Amino acid sequence: MPRSRELAQANLENIYRIFTVPEAPDSTLGRVDQAISDDLMGFLQDHIVAVERDLDEIEGDFSRSSIPEDPTYVSDYTEFLKEKLVSQSVHTASPGFIGHMTSALPYFMLPLSRILTALNQNLVKVETSRAFTPMERQVLAMMHRLIYSRSDDFYSQWIQNSNYSLGAFCSGGTIANLTALWAARNRLCGPSGDFKGISRVGLVKAMQHLNCQGLAVLVSRRGHYSLGKAVDLLGIGRDNLVTVETDENNRIDMKKLREQCWRLKGEGILPLTLIGIAGTTETGNIDPLEAMADFAAELGCHFHVDAAWGGPTLFSDTHRGLLKGVERADSVTIDAHKQLYVPMGAGMVLFKDPATLSSIEHHAAYIIRRGSRDLGSRTLEGSRPGMAMLVHAGLSIIGRKGYEILIDQGIERARRFASRINAHPDFELVSEPELNILTYRYIPARIQKILAEATAAKVTEINEQLDKIIEAMQKRQREAGRTFVSRTRLTPGRYKGGAITVFRVVMANPLTTEEILAAVLDEQSEIASHPDIQAILRQIKF
C-alpha cells in the first residue's frame, strides 16, 4: 500500500476512534476528567494561575489562522488547553471573585452537563428533542407560576398546549429582552382590516397604519445595554430608546418619565413598551414596578420587566415584596445563569398571556410546520441546546426553599459588607444594597472632611483625583489575583450630579465568607499605601 494511502487509512481510523472509543482513565484527558469530577474547585485553584499574563501575550498563543492539516493527539491538545487556556481563564467560582454576576456552580451541574452534551438534543423541533420539549414547557410553567401565581387549572390548560407558549428559552437576557420587544411590536402592529401586519409589510407601512411618526421604548438610565441592540434590530431606532433619569436610589424617576411621555406625544411618537428593572446591573436596585404598571395601563402600552438579575428574589418569602408589581408585567426576563446557578447560556422570557408569542410565529415546511409541537416556531434562535434540563435540575434538587436560602443569605451578606464599609474610616458606601449588589470607594478620612466643606468646583476636582485612584486600585487588585471587585461610574445625588468611579461588588457566591470580605478591604487598603497612590492623595488639599 502506498505511503499516502497508509496515512489516509491511519487518519481515518483515528477519526473513527474519536467517535467510538473513550479516552483511557490514565490518559491526560482521563486524568483531567477525573480531577474535575473529584474536586472541581481544587482543579481550578491548581490550574488557573494567580498572576495574569499580558493580554497581548495571550493573543499570541491564538494568532495562527491556518487549520491544522493533520489530527492532533487528544492528550497533546489537553496539555495545550491546560497550559494556554485554563491557566489564563478567570476563576469565576472563587469565593473572592465578587466583582461580577458569574458565581460558583452547584457540584451536580457538571455531571448533568455531560449528559446534556452527550444527548446533544436540538430544541428547535420535537423530532430532535422529544422529551426535552415537554420538559422545557414544564420549566417555563414553573417560572411563570413563580411570577404570576395563576391557578392549577390555568397551568393544566397551557403547560403542554402546543398552540401557545408561556414563554421562551434563549441563550440569555439579551435575546430574552429582544424577544419581549419583538412580540410587543408585532402585537401593536398586528394585522387589522386591510393592514397585513408589520411582519408582512414592514415598519414604514406600520407607522402609516398607526398614524404616528415612530415608536419608543422607555426605561431608566440604568437599563441594560441589550435594549439598545433590541431597538436597533427592530427598526425602532436607538434615538427612540428613551432613557429616563433616576432618583437618588437609582430607580426611575416617575415625574421625569411622565415628562418624557408628554414630549413623545408632542412629536407624534407612540410608546411601545415601558420597561421596569428588577435588579439594575450596576447597583441592584428595583424600579417602582407597581407605579410603572399603573402608568403602562394609562398609556395602553406593553409593560416589560427586566428581572434578569433580581427575578429569583421571588423565591424568598422575606424579600419577594421588593418586586411587588412584577405580576402585572406583560413579560418578564430572567437569566438562569445568574441567580439560578446554571452554567452560562440559559435565559428566559415569560409572558402573562400565553397567546403573546403567536405574534412572532414562523414556520418552515421542512422543520417547524403549522400545528406541530416544535418550540422553534416561537423563538428567535433556531437550533439551541436543552438548557432547560439544567434549570429543571436546579429547581428540583435545590428547590424553592433552597433558592430562598441562597437569596436571603446573599442579601444579608451584602448588608453586612455595607456595614463593614460604613465602619471603616477610609471607605465610603456609595449605594446601599437593596438586593445583593453594592458600590463603594476608597476615600481616606482626611479627604472626606475636605469634601464635606469644599465648594462645588473643588468637589469635582477632588473626585477626578479619586477616580484615578479607584481605577488604579481596581486594576492592581485584579492583577494580583487574590480577590476581585469590578468598577463602574455613578452619579450619586450627594455630589450634585457629578459622576464618580466606584468599586462594585456582587454577593451571589454562597462560598464567600466574612473573612474573605474583610480580606478584600484589607487588600485594598494595602494597595492604597503604594507610593504612586499616596502621591496622588497628597495633592488633594483644602
C-alpha positions in Angstrom: 0.0 0.0 0.0 1.5 3.4 -0.9 2.6 5.6 2.0 0.0 8.2 1.3 -2.8 5.7 1.4 -1.4 4.2 4.6 -1.5 7.7 6.2 -5.0 8.3 5.0 -6.2 4.9 6.4 -4.5 5.7 9.7 -6.1 9.1 9.9 -9.5 7.5 9.1 -9.1 5.0 11.9 -8.1 7.8 14.3 -11.1 9.8 13.4 -13.3 6.8 13.8 -11.8 6.2 17.3 -12.6 9.8 18.3 -16.3 9.0 17.8 -16.4 5.5 19.3 -13.6 4.9 21.8 -13.4 6.9 25.1 -10.0 8.0 26.5 -8.4 5.6 28.9 -8.7 6.7 32.6 -4.9 7.0 32.8 -4.6 9.3 29.7 -4.1 13.0 30.1 -7.8 13.8 29.3 -8.9 10.9 31.6 -6.9 12.3 34.5 -8.2 15.8 33.9 -11.7 14.5 33.7 -11.3 12.6 37.0 -9.7 15.5 38.7 -12.6 17.8 37.8 -15.1 15.2 38.9 -13.3 14.6 42.2 -12.6 18.2 43.2 -13.6 20.9 40.7 -12.7 23.8 42.9 -9.3 22.2 43.7 -8.6 21.6 40.0 -9.4 25.3 39.1 -7.4 26.5 42.1 -4.4 24.5 40.9 -4.5 25.3 37.2 -5.8 28.9 37.0 -2.7 31.0 37.7 -2.8 33.8 40.2 -0.8 36.3 38.1 -2.2 37.5 34.8 -0.2 37.4 31.6 -0.4 40.4 29.4 -3.4 40.1 27.0 -1.2 40.8 24.0 0.9 37.8 25.0 -2.2 35.6 25.4 -3.4 36.7 22.0 -0.1 35.4 20.6 -1.0 31.9 21.7 -4.1 32.1 19.4 -2.7 34.0 16.4 -2.4 31.2 13.9 -5.2 31.3 11.3 -4.4 28.1 9.4 -6.4 25.0 10.3 -4.1 22.1 11.4 -3.6 19.7 8.5 -3.4 16.5 10.5 -5.2 15.3 13.6 -3.7 16.0 17.0 -3.5 13.5 19.8 -6.2 14.2 22.4 -3.6 14.1 25.2 -1.4 16.8 23.4 -4.4 19.0 22.9 -5.4 18.6 26.5 -2.0 19.8 27.6 -2.3 22.8 25.3 -5.6 23.7 26.9 -4.2 23.3 30.4 -1.2 25.5 29.6 -2.7 28.1 27.4 -6.4 28.3 28.1 -7.2 27.0 31.6 -4.2 28.7 33.2 -5.3 32.2 31.9 -9.1 31.8 32.4 -10.9 33.8 35.0 -11.6 31.9 38.3 -15.3 33.0 38.4 -16.1 30.3 41.0 -13.6 31.7 43.5 -15.2 33.0 46.7 -13.0 36.1 46.4 -14.3 36.8 42.9 -17.1 39.2 43.9 -16.9 41.7 41.1 -19.3 40.2 38.6 -22.6 38.3 38.4 -20.9 34.9 37.5 -20.6 32.6 40.5 -19.8 29.1 41.7 -22.0 26.3 40.3 -23.6 23.5 42.4 -21.5 20.4 42.1 -24.2 18.4 40.3 -24.3 20.8 37.3 -21.0 19.4 35.9 -22.0 15.7 35.5 -25.5 16.7 34.4 -24.0 19.0 31.8 -22.1 16.0 30.4 -25.5 14.2 30.0 -26.8 17.3 28.2 -23.8 17.3 25.9 -23.9 13.6 25.2 -27.6 13.7 24.3 -27.0 16.7 22.1 -30.7 17.5 21.7 -31.8 20.3 19.4 -34.8 22.2 20.9 -35.9 23.7 17.6 -38.0 20.7 16.8 -39.6 17.8 18.7 -38.1 15.3 16.3 -34.7 16.3 17.7 -35.7 16.9 21.3 -38.7 14.7 22.1 -38.7 14.5 25.9 -36.8 17.8 26.2 -39.6 19.7 24.6 -42.2 18.9 27.3 -39.6 19.4 29.9 -38.8 22.9 28.6 -42.5 23.7 28.7 -42.7 22.5 32.3 -39.8 24.7 33.4 -41.4 27.7 31.7 -44.6 27.0 33.5 -42.8 26.7 36.8 -41.1 30.1 36.3 -44.4 31.6 35.0 -46.1 30.4 38.2 -43.3 31.9 40.3 -44.1 35.3 38.7 -47.8 35.3 38.0 -49.1 32.7 40.6 -52.0 31.6 38.4 -54.3 28.6 39.3 -53.8 24.9 38.8 -56.5 25.0 36.1 -54.6 27.7 34.2 -51.4 25.7 34.1 -53.2 22.4 33.3 -54.7 24.2 30.2 -51.5 25.9 28.9 -48.4 24.0 30.1 -48.3 21.5 27.2 -50.6 23.3 24.8 -48.6 23.2 21.5 -50.5 26.1 20.0 -49.4 28.6 22.7 -46.4 29.3 24.8 -46.0 30.6 28.4 -42.5 31.9 27.4 -39.4 31.2 25.5 -36.0 29.8 26.4 -32.9 31.5 25.0 -29.2 32.0 25.4 -29.5 34.9 27.9 -31.1 38.2 28.8 -30.2 40.0 25.6 -32.3 37.6 23.5 -35.0 37.5 26.1 -35.4 41.3 26.1 -35.3 41.3 22.3 -38.0 38.6 22.2 -40.2 40.6 24.6 -39.9 43.8 22.5 -40.3 41.9 19.2 -43.6 40.4 20.5 -44.8 43.7 21.8 -44.0 45.4 18.4 -45.8 42.7 16.4 -48.8 42.8 18.7 -49.2 46.5 18.5 -48.6 46.4 14.7 -50.6 43.2 14.1 -53.0 42.6 11.2 -56.1 44.8 11.2 -58.6 45.2 8.4 -56.6 45.7 5.1 -53.4 46.1 7.1 -51.4 42.8 6.9 -49.2 43.4 9.9 -45.7 44.7 10.4 -44.2 41.2 10.0 -45.5 41.2 6.4 -45.3 44.8 5.2 -42.6 46.4 7.4 -42.1 49.3 9.7 -42.9 52.2 7.3 -46.4 50.9 6.5 -47.0 50.0 10.1 -46.3 53.6 11.2 -48.7 54.8 8.5 -51.3 52.4 9.7 -50.9 53.7 13.3 -50.7 57.3 12.1 -47.6 58.0 14.1 -44.0 59.2 13.5 -42.4 56.3 15.3 -42.3 54.0 18.3 -40.5 54.5 21.6 -39.2 52.2 24.4 -38.9 53.9 27.8 -36.5 52.7 30.5 -34.4 54.2 33.3 -30.8 55.3 32.5 -29.8 52.2 34.4 -31.3 50.0 31.6 -29.2 47.1 30.3 -27.2 47.8 27.1 -29.0 44.9 25.4 -32.0 47.2 24.9 -30.0 49.4 22.6 -29.3 46.4 20.4 -33.0 45.4 20.5 -34.4 48.7 19.3 -31.7 48.8 16.6 -32.6 45.4 15.3 -36.4 46.0 15.5 -36.1 49.2 13.4 -37.3 51.4 16.3 -34.0 53.3 16.4 -31.6 54.0 19.2 -32.8 57.6 19.4 -36.2 56.2 20.4 -34.8 54.2 23.3 -35.7 56.9 25.8 -33.6 56.7 29.0 -35.2 58.4 31.9 -33.3 60.0 34.8 -33.2 58.1 38.1 -33.8 59.2 41.7 -31.1 59.1 44.5 -31.8 55.4 44.9 -31.1 54.6 41.2 -34.7 54.0 40.4 -36.6 55.5 37.6 -38.0 59.0 38.3 -41.7 58.7 37.7 -42.1 62.5 37.3 -39.4 62.6 34.6 -41.0 59.5 33.0 -44.2 61.4 32.6 -42.4 64.4 31.1 -40.7 62.2 28.5 -44.1 60.7 27.5 -45.6 64.2 27.1 -42.6 65.1 24.9 -43.0 62.0 22.8 -46.8 62.6 22.3 -46.0 66.1 21.0 -43.6 64.6 18.5 -46.2 62.1 17.3 -44.2 59.1 18.7 -46.1 56.2 20.3 -44.9 54.5 23.4 -44.4 50.8 22.5 -43.0 49.4 25.8 -42.4 50.7 29.3 -39.5 48.7 30.9 -39.1 48.3 34.7 -35.8 47.0 36.1 -35.8 44.4 38.9 -32.1 44.5 39.9 -30.1 47.0 38.0 -26.8 45.7 36.7 -24.7 48.3 38.4 -26.4 48.8 41.8 -29.0 46.0 42.1 -31.9 48.5 42.6 -35.5 47.8 41.7 -37.8 50.3 39.9 -41.2 51.2 41.4 -42.9 48.3 39.4 -46.4 48.9 40.8 -46.4 52.6 39.8 -44.9 51.7 36.4 -47.6 49.1 35.9 -50.3 51.7 36.6 -48.6 54.1 34.1 -48.3 51.5 31.4 -52.0 50.8 31.8 -52.7 54.5 31.5 -50.6 54.7 28.3 -52.0 51.5 27.0 -48.6 50.1 26.2 -46.7 46.9 26.8 -45.1 46.6 30.3 -41.9 44.6 30.4 -39.8 43.9 33.5 -36.1 43.1 33.0 -35.6 40.8 36.1 -32.6 39.0 34.6 -30.8 39.5 37.9 -33.4 40.1 40.6 -36.2 37.7 39.4 -35.1 34.8 41.7 -35.8 37.2 44.7 -39.4 35.9 44.2 -38.3 32.6 45.8 -37.8 34.5 49.1 -40.9 35.0 51.3 -38.9 37.7 53.2 -37.9 39.7 50.1 -40.3 39.0 47.3 -42.3 42.1 48.2 -39.4 44.1 46.8 -40.7 43.0 43.3 -44.4 43.9 44.0 -46.0 44.8 40.7 -43.9 42.3 38.6 -47.0 40.1 38.4 -48.7 42.9 36.4 -46.0 42.8 33.7 -46.9 41.6 30.2 -43.5 40.0 30.0 -40.5 39.3 32.3 -36.9 38.4 31.6 -35.0 36.0 34.0 -31.5 34.7 33.5 -31.0 31.2 34.8 -27.2 31.5 34.5 -27.2 34.2 37.2 -29.1 33.5 40.4 -30.5 30.1 39.5 -26.8 29.0 39.4 -26.9 27.3 36.0 -24.0 27.3 33.5 -23.7 30.2 31.1 -26.2 30.2 28.2 -29.7 29.9 29.9 -32.2 32.8 29.8 -36.0 33.0 29.7 -38.7 35.4 28.9 -42.1 34.7 30.4 -45.4 36.2 29.1 -48.6 36.8 31.1 -50.8 36.0 28.1 -50.0 32.6 26.5 -51.1 34.0 23.1 -48.5 36.7 23.0 -45.7 34.7 21.3 -48.1 33.9 18.4 -47.4 37.3 17.1 -43.8 36.3 16.2 -44.6 32.8 15.0 -42.7 31.5 12.0 -42.9 28.2 10.2 -41.0 26.1 7.6 -42.2 23.2 5.6 -39.2 21.0 6.3 -38.9 21.5 10.1 -41.4 23.6 12.0 -44.8 23.0 10.4 -48.1 24.6 11.5 -49.8 22.6 14.3 -46.6 20.9 15.3 -45.2 20.8 18.9 -42.0 22.4 17.8 -40.7 25.1 20.1 -38.6 26.8 17.3 -41.7 28.4 15.8 -41.9 31.0 18.6 -38.2 31.6 19.4 -35.7 33.9 17.8 -33.0 31.3 18.0 -33.4 28.2 15.9 -31.0 25.3 16.8 -30.2 25.5 20.6 -29.4 23.1 23.4 -31.7 21.8 26.0 -30.5 24.1 28.8 -34.0 23.7 30.4 -32.7 20.4 31.7 -30.2 22.1 34.0 -32.8 24.6 35.2 -35.1 21.7 35.9 -32.3 20.1 37.9 -31.8 23.2 40.0 -35.4 23.7 40.7 -35.8 20.0 41.6 -32.5 19.5 43.6 -32.2 22.9 45.3 -36.0 23.5 45.4 -37.9 26.7 46.3 -36.7 26.7 49.9 -33.1 26.2 48.8 -33.2 29.1 46.5 -34.8 31.1 49.2 -31.9 30.4 51.5 -29.4 31.5 48.8 -31.3 34.7 48.1 -31.7 35.6 51.7 -28.0 34.9 52.5 -26.8 37.0 49.6 -28.9 40.0 50.6 -27.8 39.6 54.3 -24.1 39.2 53.2 -24.4 42.5 51.2 -25.8 44.3 54.1 -23.1 43.1 56.4 -20.4 44.1 53.9 -22.1 47.6 53.7 -21.9 47.8 57.5 -18.2 46.9 57.3 -17.6 49.7 54.8 -19.5 52.2 56.8 -17.5 51.3 59.9 -14.2 51.7 58.0 -12.7 55.3 58.2 -11.2 55.2 54.8 -14.1 53.9 52.7 -17.4 55.4 51.6 -20.5 53.4 50.8 -22.0 54.9 47.6 -25.1 52.8 47.1 -26.9 50.9 49.8 -27.7 47.3 48.8 -31.4 46.8 48.0 -30.7 43.2 46.8 -27.1 41.8 46.9 -25.1 44.4 44.9 -23.5 47.5 46.3 -20.9 50.1 45.4 -18.3 52.0 47.4 -15.0 53.7 47.1 -11.7 54.3 48.9 -11.6 57.8 50.3 -9.4 58.5 53.4 -11.0 60.1 56.4 -8.9 63.3 55.8 -10.2 63.7 52.3 -13.8 63.0 53.5 -13.5 66.0 55.7 -12.2 68.2 52.9 -15.1 67.1 50.6 -17.7 68.0 53.3 -16.5 71.6 53.3 -15.4 72.1 49.7 -17.0 74.2 47.1 -18.8 72.5 44.1 -15.8 73.2 41.9 -13.4 71.8 44.4 -15.5 68.7 44.9 -15.4 68.0 41.2 -11.6 68.4 41.2 -11.1 66.1 44.2 -13.4 63.4 42.7 -11.4 63.5 39.5 -8.3 62.6 41.5 -10.1 60.0 43.5 -11.3 58.4 40.2 -7.7 57.9 39.1 -7.0 56.2 42.5 -10.1 53.9 42.3 -9.2 52.8 38.7 -5.5 52.1 39.7 -6.5 50.2 42.8 -9.1 48.0 40.9 -6.5 47.1 38.2 -3.8 46.2 40.8 -6.2 44.1 42.8 -7.3 42.2 39.7 -3.7 41.7 38.6 -2.7 40.3 42.0 -5.4 37.6 41.5 -6.3 37.1 45.2 -9.6 38.9 45.2 -11.5 40.8 42.6 -14.1 43.6 42.5 -15.3 45.5 39.4 -15.7 49.2 38.9 -18.3 51.5 37.3 -19.4 55.1 37.1 -22.3 56.5 39.1 -23.8 60.0 39.7 -24.8 60.0 43.4 -27.0 62.8 44.5 -24.6 63.9 47.3 -22.2 65.2 44.6 -24.8 67.2 42.7 -24.9 65.1 39.6 -21.2 64.7 39.2 -20.1 61.3 38.1 -17.6 59.3 40.1 -15.8 56.0 39.7 -16.7 53.4 42.3 -16.0 49.8 43.2 -18.9 47.4 42.5 -19.4 44.0 44.3 -21.9 41.2 43.8 -22.7 38.9 46.8 -24.1 35.9 45.0 -21.4 33.2 45.7 -22.6 31.2 48.8 -18.9 30.3 49.5 -17.9 33.9 50.1 -17.2 34.3 53.9 -16.9 37.2 56.2 -13.1 36.5 56.4 -12.9 36.9 52.6 -14.9 40.2 52.7 -12.5 41.5 55.3 -9.6 40.5 53.2 -11.0 42.4 50.2 -10.9 45.7 52.2 -7.6 44.8 53.8 -6.0 44.2 50.3 -7.4 47.5 49.0 -6.0 49.4 52.0 -2.7 47.7 51.3 -2.8 48.7 47.7 -3.7 52.3 48.7 -0.5 52.5 50.6 1.5 52.2 47.4 3.7 55.3 46.8 2.1 56.2 43.5 -1.3 56.3 45.0 -0.1 58.2 48.1 1.4 60.7 45.8 -2.0 61.5 44.3 -3.6 61.7 47.7 -1.0 64.2 48.9 -2.0 66.5 46.1 -5.5 66.8 47.5 -5.6 69.7 49.8 -8.3 72.1 51.0 
